[in-house]
Amino acid sequence: MQKSKNSLAYLLLILTTIFWSGNFIVGKAASIYEIPPFSLNFYRWFFACLILMPFTIKELIRKKNYIFANVGFFIILGITSITIFNSIVYYSLYYTQVISGVLMISTIPVWIIFISSLLNIEKTNVFQIFGVILSLIGVVFIISKANIDILKNLEFNRGDLTMIVAMFSWAIYSALLKKKSYEVSQITLLQIVIICGLIFLIPIYFIEMNMGHMIKLEKPFYLTLTYVVIFPGLASFFFWIKGIALIGANRAGIFLHLMPIFGAIMAMIIFDEKFMFYHFLGAIFIISGITLSNKKNINNVK
């Protein structure tokens, strides 16, 4: 039973990272076609909300007292995941490379472990700590091309700095998501989070429009919107919530280290890039880190 539960969680989390890797590729394409980042994020969640509404409206009404009693907590989940994280990722990709974005993603498990421990949500064991370290080493190999000079010469721009805010925001969301048990289904929980985040996106959307950043209703926008709504939007958020529920925030967070691998594969397919030895070397460390972090020991440390 436990093995089946873990297998389902691993499948869902792997699909999540594939879809989110694609989100970075599409997000970069959106910057090339000058699709405003905050407007893109607004429409992404507006249409996701509409799609989910027929499946969630009855439970939303039935559980309205529970929802309003916990509205403050749901607002925090909505702001950290929908309003801040997704908007800033798209904004950051205007100024930084996709590869820098997925590097920032790799730091999230460290923040999840730290926040979960700080809030007494989960205990951290030695295997998880070493798993994170191994995974981070793998990411460094991929990003640096196993060349120390590249690491020495890294210069962070505006996109890199804002991406840090996005990553920290997602780590808070993931840790808090595990903090409570919920009296609503997972699909309704996702809808509640979307609605709460969307409310705070509305003024940002109008501010961006008033600044002259208008969406051009052309093919690039329609294709981009379709992908971000269905895959990194609805599917990934649902899979992420389910994955955390099955194996916990700390163990789920480690799977984010797969994103540089999937990002590299997508770059090979889309941009005809070559799979180099440092990609293979990084993949070995990342997979080793994920495997190690999913082991348990008796003596946990806070």
N, C-alpha and C positions, 0 to 999 in steps of 0.2 A: 504493500500500500504506500509506504513512504517512498520507495523507489519510483513508483508510478507518479507520485505527486511531484518528486524532484524532476523527473523526465519532462513532465508537462511544463513545469516552471522554466526549465532550461530552453525548451522549444520556444515558448512565448517570449522569453527575454532575448533570444537570438534573433527572432523575427523583429522584435522591437528595435534592436540596434541596427539591423539592416535598413529598416524604414527610416530611422533617424539619420543614418549615414546619407541616405538619399535626400533627406531634407536639407542637409548642408550643400549638397551638389545643386539642388534646385534653388536654394536660397542664394547661392552665388550667381546662378543664372538670372535670378530676379534682379540682382544688383546690376548685372550687365544690361538688362532690358529696362533699367530704371523704374522698376516697380517699387513704390514707396513701402518700406519695411513694416511700419506700424499699420498702414492700411491693409497690407497683405495679411498680417496677423489678425486684424479685425475681421476681415471677410472669411478667413480660414475658420475661425471659431463661430462666426455668425451662421455660416452654412452648416457646420458640424452640429450646432445647437438645433437648427431646423430639422436636420436629418434624424437626430435622436428623439425629438419631441414626441412623435407618435408612439414611441416605445417606452417613454418615461413619464408622460403627462399624468397617467392614472396614479402612479406611485408617488409622484411629486405632490399631488393633491392629497392623497391618503396620508402621507407622512409630513404634511406641512408643519404640524406642531413640533415634530422632532427637528425638522430643518431649521425653523426659526429659533428654536432653543439652542442650536449649535451654529447659528449663522456666523458668529465671529470667527470660529475655527474654519468654517468653509470659505470665508472671505480670504483668510490668510493662505489657504491652499490655492484658491483661484488667482490671487495676486502673484504669488511666487511662481506658479507654473504657467498660467495662461498670459497674464498681463506682462510680467517682467521677463521671464525666461525666453519665451518664444519671440517676443518683440525685439529683445536685445540681440538674440542670435541673428535675426535677419538684418538688423541695423549693423552689427559688427561685421558681417560679411560684405558690407559696402567698402570696408577699409582694410580687411585682412584676408588672408588666404584660407581656403577650406582646410588645409592641412594644419594651420594654426588653431582653427576652431576645434578640430577633433582632438588636438593635443590638450586644449583646455578641458574638454569633456573627460579626459582620462583622470583629471584631478578630483572629479566628483566623488568617487568612492571614499577617498581620504576624508573629505568633508562630511559625508554621510556617517562614517564611522565616528568621527569626532563629535558631530551634533547628536547622534543617537546616544553616545556614551554620556555626553554633557547633560542631556535631558532625561537620562536614565531610561531610555526607550529599549535599548538593546545592550548586551554586554559584548565586548570585543575579545576574541581569542587570539592566541599567538599565530595560528595558521592564517587567519585573516590578515593580520598585520604583515606577515611575510609574503602573503599572496598579493597584496597591494604593491609591495616593494618590487616583486618580480615583474608584475604587470607594468609598472611605471618604467622599469628598466627597458622592457620590450618596446614601450611607446617611444622612449628616448632614442633607441636604435633606429626606429622607423623615421622619426622626425629629423634626426641628425644625420641620417644616411650612414650611421656608424663613423661619423667624422667629427672629431672633437672640435675642430676649428669652426664648424657651423654653429655648435653650441655656444662657443665663446663670442661669436659675432651677432647673436640674436638681438634684435632691437624691436621692442614692443611698440606698436602704434596704437592709435585710438581704438581700433577694432579689437586688438588684443586685450586692452584694459577693460573695455566694456564687456568682453566675453567672460572675464573673471567674475563680474557681477552676475551675469547670467548663470554661470556654473554654480556659484554659491547659492543663488536663489533656488535652483533645482535641487540642490542637496538638502536645503531646508524643507522643501516640499516633500521629498522622498522620506526623510526622517520623520516628519510630522505625520505622514500618511500611515505609518506603522504604529503611531502613538495610540490610536483609538480603534475600537471595533465599531462597526457601523450598522445601523438598523435599516439600511436601504441596500438594494442590489448594487452590484458594481457598475452597471451601466447607468443607473440613476445617480450614483455617486459621481461618476464622470460628468453627467449633465449638470449637477449642482456646481461642481468645480468650474465648468465652462461658463455657466451663467454668472457666477460670482466674478470670474476674471473678465468676462466680456463687459460687465457693467463699468469696470474701471478702464477698459480699453476705449470706450465711446468718446470721452473727452480728448484722449490722446489722438484718436483718429481725426477728430474735427480740428485739432490744433495743427496736425500735419497737413491737412487739406488747406487750412487758412494760410499756411506758409508757402503755398503754391505747389505742393507735391501731390499731383493728381494722378490717379490710375488711368492708363489708356486701355480702353476696352478692346483689346486686340488678342490674337491667338496666344502669344507668350503668357499673358495674364491668365487666360482661361485654362491653359495646360498646367501652369504652375499651381493655380488654385485647386484644380482637380486633384493633383497629387497630394498637396499638403493637407487637404481636408480629409481624404480617405485613409492615407497610409500613416504618415507621422502624426496626423491629428487623431482620428477616431481609433484606428486599429492599435497604434503604438501606446496610446494612453490607456486603453483598456487592458492590453497585454501587460503593461508596466504595473498597473494596479493589481492585477491578478498575480503576477510574478512575485511582487513584494508580499502579498497576502500568503503565498505558498511557502516562501523560503526566507522572508525577512529582508529589510532594507540593506543591511550590510552585504549579504551574499548577492543580492540582486544587483547592487551597485557595481560589483566587480565586472559584470558583463559589459559595462560601458567601455571597457578596455578593448572590446572587439571592434569598436567603431573605426579606429585607424586602419585595421585590416580590411574591413568592408569598404572604407573610403578609398583605400589604395586599389582594390579590385574594381570599384566603379570608375576610378580615374583611368585605369587600364582600358576598360571597355569604352568609355566615353571620349577620353582624350588620348587614347593610344599610348599610354605610358607603359614602361617596361617593369616587370616584377624583378627586383634586384635581390642580391643576397641579403642585404640589410632588412628587407621586408620579411624574408624567411626567418632571419635571426630574431627579429622583433616578435614575430608570430609565435615562435617557440616559447619565449619568455612570457608572453601574454596568456597563452593557453595554460602554461605551467602555473601562472599566478591564479587563474580562475579555478583550476583543479585544486590547488592547495587551499584556497580561501573557503572552499566548500567542505573542508574537513573540520571536524570538531574535536576539541579536547575537553577533559573534565574540568581542568582549572582555568576558568575564564578570568580575564582581567577587565576592570572597568576602563 
